[in-house]
């Protein structure tokens, strides 16, 4: 599973498989994004994956096709969190969130 997750990070897509964990996690990443942000994409499959990931994270997401590209508009005004099994995995999520302009807190 970790190889798959790393591969998805490498190509810029995050796997939503780890959002629900039954095991006790040692690492918590909290995140929020109060104001709307927008990604302009030309690849519809990538836009779909990003929108799906943001939705699974509990974000408000809007998608629109226009002028030859896709806009994925998103926000997450309330603090949310994910529980992770390792410090390295939490670090990867923090970097991903920051790429999308989220405010984060990492607790371990």
C-alpha positions as CSV (number, residue, x, y, z in Angstrom):
1,X,0.0,0.0,0.0
2,X,2.8,2.4,0.8
3,X,4.4,1.8,-2.6
4,X,1.1,2.6,-4.3
5,X,0.7,5.8,-2.2
6,X,4.3,6.9,-3.0
7,X,3.7,6.3,-6.7
8,X,0.5,8.3,-6.6
9,X,2.4,11.2,-4.8
10,X,5.1,11.0,-7.5
11,X,2.5,11.6,-10.3
12,X,0.7,14.2,-8.3
13,X,-2.4,12.2,-7.3
14,X,-3.2,11.2,-3.8
15,X,-4.8,7.9,-2.9
16,X,-7.9,8.3,-0.8
17,X,-7.5,4.7,0.5
18,X,-5.9,5.8,3.8
19,X,-8.5,8.2,5.0
20,X,-10.3,5.7,7.1
21,X,-8.0,3.7,9.4
22,X,-9.0,1.2,11.9
23,X,-5.6,1.0,13.5
24,X,-4.4,3.5,16.1
25,X,-2.3,6.1,14.3
26,X,0.7,7.9,15.8
27,X,0.5,11.0,13.6
28,X,-2.2,13.5,13.1
29,X,-2.3,16.1,10.3
30,X,-4.9,18.8,10.7
31,X,-5.8,21.0,7.8
32,X,-8.1,23.8,6.6
33,X,-8.4,26.3,3.8
34,X,-10.8,29.1,4.6
35,X,-10.9,30.9,1.2
36,X,-11.7,29.4,-2.1
37,X,-8.7,28.4,-4.3
38,X,-8.6,27.2,-7.9
39,X,-6.5,24.8,-9.9
40,X,-6.4,25.2,-13.7
41,X,-5.9,21.8,-15.4
42,X,-5.9,20.6,-18.9
43,X,-6.0,16.9,-18.0
44,X,-9.6,15.8,-17.2
45,X,-8.5,12.6,-15.5
46,X,-6.2,14.5,-13.2
47,X,-8.9,17.1,-12.5
48,X,-11.3,14.3,-11.6
49,X,-8.7,12.6,-9.3
50,X,-7.9,15.9,-7.5
51,X,-11.6,16.8,-7.1
52,X,-12.4,13.3,-5.8
53,X,-9.5,13.5,-3.3
54,X,-10.5,16.9,-2.1
55,X,-14.1,15.7,-1.6
56,X,-13.0,12.7,0.3
57,X,-11.0,15.0,2.6
58,X,-14.3,16.8,3.3
59,X,-13.7,19.9,1.2
60,X,-16.2,21.9,-0.7
61,X,-15.4,21.3,-4.4
62,X,-16.7,22.8,-7.7
63,X,-15.5,21.8,-11.1
64,X,-16.1,23.7,-14.4
65,X,-14.9,23.2,-18.0
66,X,-14.3,26.4,-20.0
67,X,-11.9,28.0,-22.4
68,X,-10.0,24.8,-23.0
69,X,-9.2,23.9,-19.4
70,X,-10.8,22.6,-16.2
71,X,-11.1,24.6,-13.1
72,X,-11.2,22.8,-9.8
73,X,-12.3,25.2,-7.1
74,X,-12.1,24.1,-3.5
75,X,-12.1,25.2,0.1
76,X,-12.3,23.6,3.6
77,X,-13.2,26.3,6.1
78,X,-13.4,24.0,9.1
79,X,-10.5,22.3,10.7
80,X,-10.4,18.6,9.7
81,X,-7.8,15.9,10.3
82,X,-6.3,12.7,9.1
83,X,-4.6,10.0,11.2
84,X,-1.4,8.5,9.7
85,X,0.9,5.6,10.7
86,X,4.3,7.3,10.3
87,X,6.0,10.6,10.6
88,X,7.2,10.3,6.9
89,X,3.6,9.7,5.7
90,X,2.4,12.7,7.7
91,X,5.2,14.8,6.1
92,X,4.1,13.8,2.6
93,X,0.5,14.9,3.4
94,X,1.7,18.2,4.9
95,X,3.6,18.9,1.7
96,X,0.6,17.9,-0.4
97,X,-1.7,20.2,1.6
98,X,0.7,23.1,1.3
99,X,0.9,22.6,-2.5
100,X,-2.9,23.2,-2.5
101,X,-2.5,26.2,-0.1
102,X,-4.0,24.6,3.0
103,X,-3.1,25.7,6.5
104,X,-1.7,22.6,8.4
105,X,-0.8,21.4,11.8
106,X,1.2,18.2,12.3
107,X,0.9,16.5,15.7
108,X,2.7,13.4,16.8
